[in-house]
Amino acid sequence: MQLGVGTLVAVVAAVALLAVSGESGVWRITVLVGFAVALGTLSAVLLSPAARRRPPQAVALPPVRPAEPTAVRQPVYAHQSR
């Protein structure tokens, strides 16, 4: 199934890139087809069952400190620091 999906993505990408670009040079067509094959390979790898089996990593959040009451906080201004 992975091979089929990768091939399908590569063919569709190659046809779309060639249709949109309108290139006629052999070197440029080779580059576009190579890019399409790379896209197909990437899609096959990302759709593989091994890529989906990884459990999500839990992110540790820092502890939450309760806010101090507003009466305890004293505003400090620049002219008071002299």
Secondary structure, 3 states (H helix, E strand, C coil): CHHHHHHHHHHHHHHHHHHHHCCCCHHHHHHHHHHHHHHHHHHHHHCCHHHHCCCCCCCCCCCCCCCCCCCCCCCCCHHHHC
